[in-house]
Amino acid sequence: MADALVIGAGPAGLMAAETLADQGLSVQVVDAMPTAGRKLLMAGKSGLNLTKDEPFEQFIKAYGPHGAWMRPALTGFGNRDVGPWAEALGQAVFTGTSGKVFPETMKASPLLRNWLARLADKNVVLKTRWHWQGWQNGALVFDTPEGRQTRTPLATVLALGGASWPRLGSNGGWAKILADQGISLAPFEPANMGARVDWSGHMNRHFGSALKNVTLKSGNKTRKGEFVITAQGLEGSLIYDFSPELRADLPLLLDLCSDLTLAQVTDRLAKVPAKNSLSNALRKALRLTPPAIALLMEFAKPPQPRAAWAGHLKALNVTYSGIAGIERAISVAGGIQKSSLDDCFMLTDLPGVFCAGEMLDWEAPTGGYLLTACLATGRMAGLGAAAYFHTQQRERPSQP
Ligand SMILES: Cc1cc2nc3c(=O)[nH]c(=O)nc-3n(C[C@H](O)[C@H](O)[C@H](O)COP(=O)(O)OP(=O)(O)OC[C@H]3O[C@@H](n4cnc5c(N)ncnc54)[C@H](O)[C@@H]3O)c2cc1C
């Protein structure tokens, strides 16, 4: 039997497995799906954003209130480490203008392929279609193609993911198993998800259009970026940034003229001769694109005196009707709470069981923050599990 068992072959689990192997342990990784890393592969379909190149203190702010909890793991393996890690796996990386770091191929498949090969070279054994069912009489129980299997490793790492995109394997089914063991869990909620809007028929022709260099405000948060108009509502990194505010149903204000002050917008509009239609005035004076004009009309509802439009342009009330479901969200909020874990992510009520990745109760926006924290917590859990294994071995009564 392997010294350590890792359940879940996503980025967090594979990082934990490699860390354990590097610490000299024999390691087995199991996953319920037929192949490893399905969500990682999906992440690569839209351009695999590995991390963000920015000063560490700025980087950690993206984790909001969870930053303090994530700090030790991200100090051990942070945004500066992800690029060299990917390059060691044969994936040259580049940094985009916004600081986002991507593999040159943009995909996850070559990285995952090389990573699995490197793990095999380190004698890490991967078993797929092994579905963890929980514990029975202290043993981990799995449904497998060979029937029911039990394992009792000295150290276990759970890296079972969140609950978004359940068809990729991470369906959150583990939450009930851990809740039954008395572990504190925050309920799952979608994170990095779209805002739903009940569009009028006028918007149909703008589905798929992007709005760039716009600013959103909600509560005391202001961010500049871009989003896309879709049949369901609004999606894209700028919308995802406001996941906590959208979940709390807070008002969302859109500034369509980010680079101009209210006075400048008012002044420019006033200079357009009154005989021009409003659309013409917006196009000529402010260079607004047709999708931006359509959004303005949709949310601000004409007729209104021309003088009122400057205010709407700088603070357009985005009337969204809700948020997209967890099944299409990029990530989740919620999961195992800090209070249930020690500094190495071991469940204090279940000694020898460590947890990593998205199953922990933290959230972060898109921009590579998700993968970086999954890798960092996987590494930390792996180090903790290896130390636990060595302590247990030392303390074991020697065999006669
Ligand atoms: C469309 C999309 C795009 C994304 N793009 C990016 C991006 O560009 N950058 C970024 O940083 N992040 C991105 N992400 C998020 C990122 O992919 C996840 O945060 C990351 O994969 C989570 O890693 P994890 O190892 O914690 O969990 P997962 O990758 O979800 O892996 C968990 C594994 O556990 C297995 N499992 C679950 N339950 C059981 C069980 N009972 N028994 C056995 N195995 C089980 C699952 O099959 C799965 O393989 C994206 C996500 C999506 C959906």
The ligand as an ORCA input file, in Angstrom:
! r2SCAN-3c Opt
* xyz 0 1
  C     -14.462     27.274    -17.822
  C     -13.392     27.438    -16.767
  C     -12.276     28.233    -17.032
  C     -11.291     28.422    -16.053
  N     -10.196     29.169    -16.344
  C      -9.247     29.382    -15.401
  C      -8.080     30.139    -15.693
  O      -7.844     30.538    -16.843
  N      -7.204     30.383    -14.666
  C      -7.423     29.917    -13.398
  O      -6.620     30.220    -12.505
  N      -8.468     29.123    -13.120
  C      -9.396     28.852    -14.084
  N     -10.465     28.057    -13.803
  C     -10.603     27.488    -12.435
  C      -9.682     26.264    -12.214
  O      -9.804     25.361    -13.296
  C     -10.084     25.586    -10.886
  O     -10.015     26.547     -9.847
  C      -9.156     24.411    -10.557
  O      -9.238     23.407    -11.560
  C      -9.523     23.800     -9.212
  O      -8.545     22.832     -8.925
  P      -8.784     21.691     -7.831
  O      -7.644     20.761     -7.979
  O      -9.067     22.291     -6.523
  O     -10.137     20.964     -8.275
  P     -10.570     20.288     -9.654
  O      -9.708     20.745    -10.771
  O     -12.023     20.533     -9.756
  O     -10.254     18.748     -9.412
  C     -10.978     17.991     -8.467
  C     -10.905     16.536     -8.855
  O     -11.527     15.758     -7.832
  C     -12.247     14.683     -8.451
  N     -13.304     14.231     -7.529
  C     -14.350     14.930     -7.045
  N     -15.095     14.163     -6.231
  C     -14.496     12.927     -6.200
  C     -14.771     11.711     -5.511
  N     -15.830     11.571     -4.677
  N     -13.932     10.656     -5.697
  C     -12.847     10.765     -6.500
  N     -12.539     11.905     -7.179
  C     -13.355     12.978     -7.026
  C     -12.794     15.305     -9.717
  O     -13.102     14.313    -10.682
  C     -11.647     16.223    -10.150
  O     -10.782     15.605    -11.070
  C     -11.442     27.815    -14.773
  C     -12.539     27.004    -14.515
  C     -13.513     26.805    -15.500
  C     -14.699     25.929    -15.208
*
